Amino acid sequence: MKKTLIIFLSLILFQMQNLKAEEGQFRFGVEIGWSPVELEAEDTAQSIANALGETVTTTYDTGVFVGRLFGEYGLSSNTAIEAGYFKTSSADAKYSAASGTASESYDVSGFDAALVLKSSEGFFGKVGIHSSTVEGAANVVIGGTSYAATGSADGSGLLFGAGYEVDNTRYAVTRYNDVGGIDTDVTFLSVGFLF
């Protein structure tokens, strides 16, 4: 699936000649935004405290930045298809106890494709699919010895979103379900620019 989306994106990027969003036309866009995250760091800190028998303090991110590049092809004046690539910044959590420290970090990236329905007033909605990867890394330091681990999860899921577009500027919210094939969702609040 990733290979198909890469080929589709490449075709969009290399074949853009007229950038109006009309039937049979291609447009290219860039979205930047933010997504809230829930790392459940306080629960993890409590689990570490219970295991060590020590007080554990934690600091953690409550959101990540998200970037997305996409291409859009107009099927009609009110219908389009779009495909894109998205990536988040890392969501980090750090834990400290008298006997050591620990940290964990996660980021998400993937490809998406969606059918977009537009109104003449500028409102739009979309529904589609994504193929995504969640990558994680952890590091634990106990008694001066460091232990590291990494892992990733790949999978696909549904996406849906809505927003408003005016003068080639897009304001949107998009929800990616089952990111990385696990029970984790990402809700992306963004501003986009179409060219």
N, C-alpha and C positions, 0 to 999 in steps of 0.2 A: 504494500500500500504506500509506503514512504517513497518508493521508486516512482510510482505513478504520479504522486503529488509533486515530486521534484521535476519530472518531465513536464507536467502541466504548467507549473510555475515558470519554467524556462521558456516554454512556448509563449506564455503571456508576456514575459519581460522582453523577449527578442522580437516579438511581432507587433508591439505597440506602435501605431502610426498616427492615429487620431485619438486624442485623449478625452473626448466627450463621452459621457455615459449614456449612449443611445444604442439602439438595437445593432448588434454586430460590431460594436466598438470595444476597445480595450482601455482600461485605465490602470494606473499603478498607484499604490498608496502606502503610507507609513503611519502606524499608530504607536503612540506612547501612552503609558498609563500606569496604574497602580492596582494591586490586588491585595485584599486583606488575607492574612494567613493565621491559622491556629496550630501552633506547634505542640500544644499541650505540655509546654515546658514545666509548668508548675507541678503537674502530675508526675513528670519524669523526675523532677527535683525531689519530690516526696518519696518516690520509689528508691532513689539513690540514698536519701537520708535513712529510710527504713533499713536498707541493706548494710549501710556503714555504721549506723547508730550515731550519726553526727548531724549537725545542722548544715544544710546545703542552701546556698544562695544561687539565684539564677538571673540572668539577663537574656532577653530574647527579642527577636523582631516580631512585629505585629502586621507587617505588610512587605510586599516586594514590588519592585518596578518591573514592568512588562513592556517589551517592544515587539512589534509585529510588522512584517513586510507582506504585502499582498497584491494580487492582481485581480481585476474585476472585468468580466465580459458581459456586456448587455445583451440579454435575450430579447427584450422588448423595452418599451419606455418605463415599465414598472416592475420588471423582473431581471435579475442578473445572477450570475454565478461568480463566486470568488474563491480563491485558494490562497493560502498564506503560510508563513513560517513565523512562529512565536517563540520567545525565550524570556525567562524571568531572571532577575538578579537572585542572589542566594538568600535564603531565609536561615538565619543563624540563631543558635541558642548556646549559652555558656553556663557551666555549673562550677561552683567552687565549694570545697569542703576543707577541713583541716588537713586531711590526708591526701588530697589531690584535686585535680581539676578534670573537667570533661567538656567537650564541645561537639555539636552536631550541626551540619549544614546541608541544605537541600536546594536544588534548582530544577526547573521544569523547562522542557523545550519540545517542540513538535510541529507537525504540519496539520493544516485544516482545510476543509472544503465545505462550502455552504451555498444554499439557494437563498437569495435575498429578494424580498418583496418590498417595493417602495410605493409610497403615496405621492400624489402631486404636491402635497404640502411639505415634503421633505422628511417625513417619518419613514422608518424602515424597520423591518423585522427579518431575522434570518434563522435558519435551522440547517444543521449539517453534522459532519463527523470530524473527528480528529484522531491522529495517531501521535502519541506523546511518550516522553521518557521522563521519569523522575530519577535524578541522580542524588545520592546521599553520601556523606562522609562523616566519620566520627573519629574523635581522638580522645584518649583517656591518659592522664599522667598520674601515676600512683607511686609514691616513694622515689621520685626521680626517673622512673621508667615509663616510657611512652608506648602506648598501644594505639594503632590506627586501623581503621576498617573503611571500606567503601562498598557501595552497592548501587544497583539501579533496577528500575522496574519499567517495562515497556507494555504498552497496551493502547487500546482505542476506546472511544466513547462518543457520545452525542454532544453537540453544542447547540446553544440557542442564544439569541441576542436581540437587542432592539436599540434604536437610537434616532438621532436627528441629523440630517445633512443639509448644510447651507453653504453656498459659494465654495464648493470643493473642500469644506471642512466638516468633519464627521465627529459627533459626540455619541459615544456608545457604551453599552454594558453588554458583555458577553460572558456566558457561563459555560465552562468546559466540565462535563461530568466524567467521573472515573478516570482522572488523569493518571497516566502510567499504568492503566488497567487495575488500579487499586481504588478503594473507596475514599477517594480524595477529589474534591472539586475545586476549581479555580474560577473566581468571578473577577473579570478584567474590566475596570472602569477606564475609558480611554478617550483621547482626542486624536483624530486622524486627519491626515492631509492627503488629498487625491491630486494626481498630476496627469 
